[in-house]
Amino acid sequence: MAIRSFAPRSLTTPISRILSPSTQHGFSSSASEEVITYKVDVPFECHRIDGPSEEVTTTKSELLKMFSDMYMMRRMEIAADVLYKGKFIRGFCHLYDGQEAICVGMEAALNKKDSIVTSYRDHCTHIGRGGTVFEVMAELMGRFDGCSKGIGGSMHMYKKDANFYGGNGIVGAQTALGAGLAFAHKYRNEPNVAVAMYGDGAANQGQLFEALNIAALWDLPLVYVCENNHYGMGTAEWRAAKSPDFYTRGDYVPGVKANGMCALTVKKVMQFAKEHCTSGKGPIVLELDTYRYHGHSMSDPGSTYRTRDEITSVRQERDPVERIRKLAMELGGHSVAELKEVEKEMRHVVDTAVTQAKESPLPPDDFLHKNIYKDPLGCMARGVDSTVMIPLIA
């Protein structure tokens, strides 16, 4: 295979080629495709470990796939914003726009036999695991065709066949679940890792350190990913954490900090982390520096604890979608016209998913009494008062 090197210069251009919805997932490049070598522009920072090489390989088709997925995710989250304001989506809703490079870069280094568990900001993680925009939109609107049959909502996306274990609504709860998933991989002698994702706001949770301790004791193949978007709800990281260097917070566990706004950088550091864990060296902590454009949730305007100038500055200088667009043009040679076609196709995918999700039926009434016990053994659930008893269903 031909190899071409690229050192970052001023990135001021875009990416494309049309991908049909059927090819959105399951990317694999041709064995004869030219390999491009890119040097990351923000060096890795390391704790108790020699970090990865600053060179990452990619291909023209991988760059296009990354742009396609990230642009689709961005459009999906914008559509969710509109639907929430239109009262089609109720309750909690935490959007991921601004952080797409983490999800897409991770998936470029993992396979679907690796496990992922994350927080309530999980819409794009479901897409990365091979889910569809329709499944996400239907779930957000509480419809039966959603990925959790309409009973989970925004915070509880789920895709067991791709080892995606949700969406968890309790801050930091997924960190202990991730240790359990890693234990399962080791117990079964599987060459896979568990990835447990959390934000800087959850980084002070005691259960994180308890789980990290047992993972280190047992050398579990666990990758902790701290998505540091710099605000835990409305609290800046420096107000909540005495040490905001989250990649060092594992103490005896090695850690690496990387630029979470570049999908290729994330791919490289996740490849490094997976190799570390599957070689029997135990867990590792990754801190990925990123930013969310929306508030913590849709009930948070996101402008009372940070300035609009700050948000605008990140959009103009570090936006992950624009970065991958420019890399695809400069590295991959994709034209503006190609990328415009990808954008057009992805907008159509999202618009169609929204329309279909609105037409999806609500879950059956008896789903209120389902999935409580695997085998209810004739148990009953109390209704609105003691005179109403309803049989549980498996």
SESE-195775 format. One record per residue (C-alpha): x, y, z; residue in three letters. Coordinates in steps of 0.25 Angstrom, whole numbers, padded with zeros to 4 digits, always signed. Each point is the difference from the previous one (the first is absolute). Layout:
XYZALA/...
END
This chain:
+0000+0000+0000MET/+0005+0014-0003ALA/+0003+0009+0012ILE/-0001+0015+0000ARG/+0004+0009+0011SER/-0007+0013+0004PHE/+0004+0010+0011ALA/-0011+0009+0005PRO/+0000+0014-0006ARG/-0011+0011-0001SER/-0013-0008-0001LEU/-0009+0009-0008THR/-0009-0009-0010THR/-0011-0012+0000PRO/-0003-0016-0003ILE/-0010-0010-0008SER/-0006-0011-0009ARG/-0014-0005+0001ILE/-0002-0012+0010LEU/-0014-0006-0001SER/-0006-0003+0014PRO/+0003-0015-0002SER/+0015+0003+0000THR/+0000+0010+0012GLN/+0005-0011+0009HIS/+0009-0012-0001GLY/+0012+0008-0007PHE/+0011-0008-0005SER/+0011+0005-0010SER/+0005-0007-0012SER/+0014-0007+0002ALA/+0005+0007-0012SER/-0004+0014+0005GLU/+0011+0010+0002GLU/+0003+0002+0015VAL/+0002+0015+0004ILE/+0009+0003+0012THR/-0005+0012+0009TYR/+0008+0006+0011LYS/-0009+0005+0012VAL/+0000+0015+0002ASP/-0002+0000+0015VAL/+0010-0009+0007PRO/-0004-0011+0010PHE/+0002+0002+0015GLU/+0003-0012+0007CYS/+0000-0005+0015HIS/+0008-0013+0004ARG/+0001-0005-0014ILE/+0008+0003-0013ASP/-0011+0005-0009GLY/-0004-0003-0014PRO/+0008+0004-0013SER/-0005+0013-0005GLU/-0003-0006-0014GLU/-0013-0006-0004VAL/-0003-0007-0013THR/-0013+0002-0007THR/-0006-0001-0014THR/-0008+0008-0010LYS/-0013-0008+0003SER/+0002+0000+0015GLU/+0001+0015+0000LEU/-0013+0001-0008LEU/-0007-0010+0009LYS/+0004+0008+0012MET/-0005+0013-0006PHE/-0013-0007-0005SER/-0003-0005+0014ASP/+0004+0012+0008MET/-0008+0009-0009TYR/-0012-0009+0001MET/+0001+0000+0016MET/+0001+0015+0000ARG/-0013+0001-0009ARG/-0007-0010+0009MET/+0003+0008+0013GLU/-0004+0013-0007ILE/-0013-0007-0004ALA/-0002-0005+0015ALA/+0001+0014+0005ASP/-0011+0004-0010VAL/-0009-0012+0004LEU/+0002+0003+0015TYR/-0004+0015-0002LYS/-0012-0005-0007GLY/-0004-0009+0011LYS/+0002-0013-0008PHE/+0011-0004+0010ILE/-0003+0001+0015ARG/+0008-0001+0012GLY/+0015+0000+0001PHE/+0008+0001-0013CYS/+0015+0002+0000HIS/+0006+0003-0014LEU/+0014-0004-0005TYR/+0003+0011-0011ASP/+0014+0004+0002GLY/+0005-0013+0005GLN/-0002-0009-0013GLU/+0015-0002-0002ALA/+0001-0009+0012ILE/-0011-0009-0004CYS/+0005-0002-0014VAL/+0015+0000+0003GLY/-0003-0011+0011MET/-0008-0009-0010GLU/+0012+0001-0010ALA/+0008-0007+0010ALA/-0010-0010+0006LEU/-0009-0011-0005ASN/-0014-0004+0004LYS/+0005-0011+0009LYS/+0006+0010+0009ASP/-0009+0006+0010SER/-0005+0014+0002ILE/-0008+0006+0012VAL/-0002+0015+0001THR/-0007+0011+0007SER/-0014+0006-0004TYR/+0007+0008-0011ARG/-0002-0012-0009ASP/-0007+0002-0013HIS/+0013+0001-0009CYS/+0006-0012+0008THR/-0012-0009-0005HIS/+0002+0005-0014ILE/+0015-0003+0001GLY/-0003-0014+0004ARG/-0008-0003-0013GLY/-0014+0006+0005GLY/-0008+0008-0009THR/-0005+0015+0000VAL/-0014-0006+0000PHE/+0002-0008+0012GLU/+0005+0012+0008VAL/-0011+0009-0005MET/-0011-0010+0003ALA/+0006-0002+0014GLU/+0001+0014+0003LEU/-0015+0002-0003MET/-0003-0012+0008GLY/-0005-0009-0012ARG/+0000-0015-0001PHE/+0010+0000-0011ASP/+0011+0006+0008GLY/+0012-0007+0004CYS/-0005-0003+0014SER/-0015-0001-0005LYS/-0003+0014+0005GLY/+0001-0003+0015ILE/+0014+0005+0002GLY/+0000+0014-0007GLY/+0012+0009-0002SER/+0009-0006+0011MET/-0002-0014-0002HIS/+0004-0004-0014MET/+0004-0015-0001TYR/+0005-0009-0011LYS/+0004-0014+0006LYS/+0004-0006-0013ASP/+0011+0010-0001ALA/+0004-0001+0014ASN/-0005+0014+0003PHE/-0006+0000+0014TYR/-0006+0014+0001GLY/-0002+0012+0004GLY/-0001+0001+0015ASN/-0007+0011+0007GLY/+0007-0001+0014ILE/+0013+0009+0000VAL/+0012-0009+0000GLY/-0008-0013+0001ALA/+0006-0006-0013GLN/+0014+0001+0005THR/-0003-0012+0009ALA/-0008-0007-0011LEU/+0012+0001-0009GLY/+0009-0007+0009ALA/-0010-0011+0000GLY/+0000-0001-0015LEU/+0015+0000+0000ALA/+0000-0012+0010PHE/-0009-0007-0009ALA/+0009+0001-0012HIS/+0012-0005+0009LYS/-0008-0011+0006TYR/-0004-0005-0014ARG/+0015+0002-0005ASN/-0005+0009-0011GLU/+0009+0010-0007PRO/-0008+0012+0002ASN/-0001+0012+0009VAL/-0012+0007+0008ALA/-0001+0015-0002VAL/-0006+0008+0011ALA/-0003+0014-0004MET/-0003+0011+0010TYR/+0001+0015+0001GLY/+0009+0010+0008ASP/-0012+0002+0009GLY/+0000-0015+0004ALA/+0015-0001+0002ALA/-0001+0003+0015ASN/-0010-0012+0002GLN/+0005-0010+0011GLY/-0005-0012-0008GLN/+0009+0004-0012LEU/+0012-0002+0010PHE/-0005-0012+0006GLU/-0002-0007-0014ALA/+0013+0005-0004LEU/+0007-0006+0012ASN/-0006-0014-0003ILE/+0003+0001-0015ALA/+0014+0003+0003ALA/+0001-0011+0011LEU/-0005-0010-0010TRP/+0006+0006-0013ASP/-0013+0001-0007LEU/+0000+0005-0014PRO/-0007+0013+0003LEU/+0001+0013-0007VAL/-0006+0012+0008TYR/-0003+0011-0009VAL/-0002+0014+0006CYS/-0007+0009-0010GLU/+0005+0013+0006ASN/-0010+0010-0006ASN/+0005+0010+0012HIS/-0014+0001+0006TYR/-0007-0009+0010GLY/-0014+0005-0002MET/+0002+0015+0002GLY/+0013-0002+0009THR/+0014+0003-0007ALA/+0010-0011+0002GLU/+0009+0008+0008TRP/-0011+0004+0010ARG/-0003-0015+0003ALA/+0013-0007-0001ALA/+0013+0003+0008LYS/+0008-0007-0011SER/-0007+0001-0014PRO/+0011-0008-0006ASP/-0010-0012-0001PHE/+0010-0009-0008TYR/+0009+0000+0013THR/-0012-0003+0010ARG/+0002-0015-0001GLY/+0013+0002+0008ASP/+0006-0014-0002TYR/-0008-0002-0013VAL/+0007+0006-0012PRO/-0007+0011-0008GLY/+0001+0008-0013VAL/-0006+0013-0004LYS/-0004+0003-0014ALA/-0007+0010-0009ASN/-0015-0005+0000GLY/-0003+0009-0012MET/+0008-0008-0010CYS/-0006-0013-0004ALA/+0014-0005-0005LEU/+0006+0003+0013THR/-0011-0007+0008VAL/+0002-0012-0009LYS/+0015+0000+0003LYS/-0001+0001+0015VAL/-0011-0011+0000MET/+0008-0009-0008GLN/+0011+0002+0010PHE/-0009-0002+0012ALA/-0006-0013-0006LYS/+0013-0006-0003GLU/+0005+0004+0015HIS/-0013-0007+0006CYS/+0000-0013-0009THR/+0015-0002+0003SER/-0004-0003+0015GLY/+0006+0013+0005LYS/-0014+0004+0007GLY/-0008+0013-0001PRO/+0003+0013-0006ILE/-0006+0014+0001VAL/-0002+0009-0012LEU/-0003+0015+0001GLU/-0006+0005-0013LEU/-0001+0015+0000ASP/-0013+0004-0007THR/-0011+0010+0001TYR/-0015+0000+0000ARG/-0008+0011-0008TYR/-0013-0002+0007HIS/-0003+0001+0015GLY/+0001-0011+0009HIS/-0014-0004-0004SER/-0011+0006-0008MET/-0005+0007+0013SER/+0014+0007+0001ASP/+0002+0012-0010PRO/+0015-0002+0002GLY/+0003+0015+0000SER/-0001+0004+0015THR/+0013-0006+0004TYR/+0008+0002-0012ARG/+0000+0011-0011THR/-0005-0001-0014ARG/+0013+0005-0005ASP/+0007-0013+0006GLU/-0010-0009-0007ILE/+0002+0008-0013THR/+0015-0001+0001SER/+0000-0015+0002VAL/-0010-0001-0012ARG/+0010+0008-0009GLN/+0013-0006+0005GLU/-0002-0014+0004ARG/-0013-0006-0005ASP/+0001-0015-0003PRO/-0009-0001-0012VAL/+0008+0012-0007GLU/+0013-0006+0004ARG/-0003-0014-0006ILE/-0006+0007-0012ARG/+0013+0008-0003LYS/+0009-0013+0003LEU/-0009-0008-0010ALA/+0003+0011-0011MET/+0015+0002+0003GLU/+0003-0015+0003LEU/-0010-0007-0007GLY/-0001+0009-0012GLY/-0016+0000+0001HIS/-0006+0012-0008SER/-0010+0010+0005VAL/-0010-0005-0009ALA/+0002-0014+0006GLU/-0002+0005+0014LEU/-0012+0008-0004LYS/-0007-0013-0005GLU/+0004-0007+0013VAL/-0007+0011+0008GLU/-0012+0000-0009LYS/-0001-0015+0002GLU/+0001+0000+0015MET/-0010+0011+0001ARG/-0010-0009-0007HIS/+0004-0011+0009VAL/-0003+0008+0012VAL/-0013+0007-0005ASP/-0006-0014-0005THR/+0003-0006+0014ALA/-0007+0012+0007VAL/-0012-0002-0009THR/-0001-0015+0002GLN/+0003+0001+0015ALA/-0012+0009+0002LYS/-0009-0010-0007GLU/+0005-0012+0009SER/-0010-0005+0010PRO/+0001+0002+0015LEU/+0004-0012+0008PRO/-0012-0010+0004PRO/-0006+0003+0013ASP/+0005-0013+0006ASP/+0014+0004-0002PHE/-0002+0008+0013LEU/+0001-0014+0007HIS/+0010-0006-0008LYS/+0015-0003+0002ASN/-0001+0001+0015ILE/+0003-0014+0002TYR/+0006-0010-0010LYS/-0011-0010+0005ASP/-0011+0007+0008PRO/-0005-0013+0006LEU/-0014+0005+0001GLY/+0004+0013+0007CYS/-0009+0012+0000MET/+0003+0015-0001ALA/-0009+0009+0008ARG/-0008+0010-0008GLY/-0004+0014+0004VAL/-0006-0005+0013ASP/+0000-0013+0008SER/-0013-0005-0008THR/+0007-0001-0013VAL/+0010-0011-0002MET/+0007-0002-0013ILE/+0007-0013-0004PRO/+0015+0002-0005LEU/+0004-0005-0013ILE/+0014-0006-0004ALA/
END
